[in-house]
Amino acid sequence: MKLLVLSGGRHPYEESTPILETFLKGAGHDVTVTEDASPLADRSAMGGYDAVVFNTRRENVPHFGDWTLSAAEMEGLREYISGGGGFVCIHIATCVAAAWPEYHDITGGGWISGTSYHPPYGEFTVNVSQAGHPGADGIADFSTNDELYMNLAIKDGNNVFITGTAEDGAWPWGPDRSPTHMPGGTYPLGWTRQYGEGNVYVLLLGHDGRSFETPEFQKLVLNGVDWVAAKVAA
């Protein structure tokens, strides 16, 4: 399949995106990797892709520059997905820019800067909550080193297939690193949904290069690419 991979923003993409490109190409996909979002606004160019993969944080972050999409790029992505294009959204790529709150209607929710949080990066278990889901094909419960996102925006209509469980605790968070209570519980880590005629696959794992090296993580991404491009119902 022909894939457009968008990278760039505040995260260690210099580690993760080369690994992503390598295993996608290793699976036989034709991969174009770029930090330039302008192709999203080109309808003829987008028509040549089977799916778009976001491994990027597209918002204006102080000291990291303005990575927000232009109005034309936002609309181009929305039209591409609603018209039947596949969309795979990795980790903090669910983060919504203030100028585009409707983005979470596409992704089914995700990170909100200033509201969402996570315990310190470390090892935890990813649980397959829906073994028959195509996203979980070939996957059993596994351990990974990553971030377990909490207090996200979550929309109706998400079909969750992997989760993670955290203990109740207080962890340093925010600009002043003050202790912040983070409630224990089970949290979604991956889901599918439909946006218009398009299939959307969200994977909240994938913070850095080490996370991307986890074999099960790579299998989850490959499952997602296959699923969104298949144009089957969520």
N, C-alpha and C positions, 0 to 999 in steps of 0.2 A: 504494500500500500504506500501511497505517497503522503508523507506527513510534513506538516509545518510545525516546527518546535520554536516557541518564543521563549527567550531567556532574558535575564537582566533584572537589576533592582537590588534592594537591600536583603541579601542572603548570600551564602557561599556558593553561588552558581558557577564560579570558576572551578569548583570541585565537582559539583553534581552534574552539570550539563554535559561535559565530555563523557562521563560514564553513561548517562542517558543516551547520548548519540551512539555510543559504541554498542550497547546491547540492543537498541532498536535496529541498527544496521545489521547486527549479527543475526537478528531474526528475519532478515530479508527485506526490511522496509527501505524505501527510498526517502531519505531524511534531509530536510533543509532546516538548518539551525540559524537563528538570527536574533539580535536584540532590537532590530528595526521592526516596529509594528505596522509600518505603512502598508504592507501587503494586505492587511485586514480590510483596508478601505478600497481595495481593487477587486471588484466583483469577478472580473474575468480571471484574474490570477487565483482567487480563492476557489473558483470552480474546478481547478485542477488538483485540489487536495482532497484526500479521503477523510482526513481528520486533522484537527489542530490540537497540539499539546502545549499547555501552559506550564512551564517551569520558571515562573517569573513573579515578581511582586510589582504590580502596576499602580503605584500611588506616589504622591509627593511626600518623600520622607526627608526631614531635615538632615543636612550634611551628606545625603546620599543622592540628591538630585530629584528632579521631577520625572517620574517614569509613567505618569498617567497617560492613558490613551486619549487621542484626540476624539472629538465628537464623531468624525467620519469613521475612525477605527472602531469605536464602540458600536456604532450602527452597523458597520460591516460585519463585525463578529456576530452581533445579534441576528442579522439577516442570514448569515451563513448557517448558524446552528438551527434557527427556526425553520429554515428551508430544507433541512435534512442533513446538514454537515455534522460530523462527529466531533466531540469536544472532550478532551481528557485534561483535568485540572489537578495539579499536584501541590500538596502542602499549602503554603501561604498564598499560592496563586488564587485562592478563593477570596483574598482580601479585597474589599470593595473600596474604590476611591470615592471620596465625598461627592464628586461630580456625577457619579453613576450608581445610585442606590439600586437601580433595577438589575444590576449585575447579579445580585443574589437570587433574583427570580430565575436566572439561567442556572446558576450553580446549585441552588437549593440551600444557600446559606454558606457560612464559613466565617473566617476571621474578620473581626472589627477592631481596628487599632484604637487603643485606649479603653477597650472593654474586655476583649478576650485575653486569655493568659494560659500559661502551662507551667507545670513543675519543671525543675531543672532537667536539661537534656540527660538522658541516661537509658539504661536497659529496662525494658518492660515487655510483657507478653501481648501479642496481637491475637485476638480470639476470632475464629470464624463463626459468626453468628447465624449464617445462612449457607449451609454447605452446598446446597443445590444451585446457588447463584452463579452465573457465568463468570463473575468477577473473581470468585473463589475457586475456580476450576484448578485442580492440581495443588491446592493450598490447604495445609492443616495449620493449627495453632503454631505460632513461632515466636521467638524472641528477637528483638531488634534494638538498636541504639538510635533513639529518635526523640521527638517531642510529642507529648500527648496533649492535644489542644482541648481547652475547656471554655465555657461561657461564650459559645459561638452563636451567631444568628443561624437558626435552623427553620427552614420552610417546610410546609406540608408537601407530601408527595415523594419524599426520599425513600428509596428502598435500600436500607442499610444491610451490609453483608459482613463487615468486620468491625470489631469494637476493641477498646482497651479499658482496663479497670485501674483506678488510682485510689490510694489511701488518702484519707482526710489529712490535711496538713497546712502549714504556713510556710511560704517560700518568698525569697526576695523578688520583688517585681517593681516595674516602673522606673522612671528616671532616677528616683532617689533610692531604689532598691529596698524599699521598706517591706517588712513582712506582710504578705497578703494571704488571707485564708483561701484555700482552694479545696472545695468539698470533694470528698471521696465519692466514688460511684463508677458507673460504666458509661463510656462515651463513644459516640460513633467515630470511626476512623475511615470508612469508605462507604460510598453509596452510589446508586444510579438514579437517574430521573429522565424525564422527557421534557424537552422545551420545544414547543411547536412540533415539527417533524423530525427534530434532531435528538440524538442520544447523548446524554451527558454523564460522565464518569468522574467522580470526585474521590481522590485519594489524599487523605490528610497527612500521611507519612511522607518522609523525604526531605529532611532538613539539610543534610550535608552529604559529602562524599561517602562517609562511612555508612550512612543510612542507605544510600543508593547501591552500595556494594552487597547488601543483604540479598541473597538469591530469591527469597520469597517476595521481597519488594519488587525486584525486577519482573518476576512472574506476574505480580499484580498489575504492573504497568502494561505489560504485553497483553494480558487478558483484557484490560481496558481498551487498548487500541483496537483489538479484534472486535470487541463488543460494540463500540460506538460506530465503527465503520460498517457493521453488519446491517444496520438500519432495522433492528428488531424492536419490539415494544419493550419498554422498561419494566 
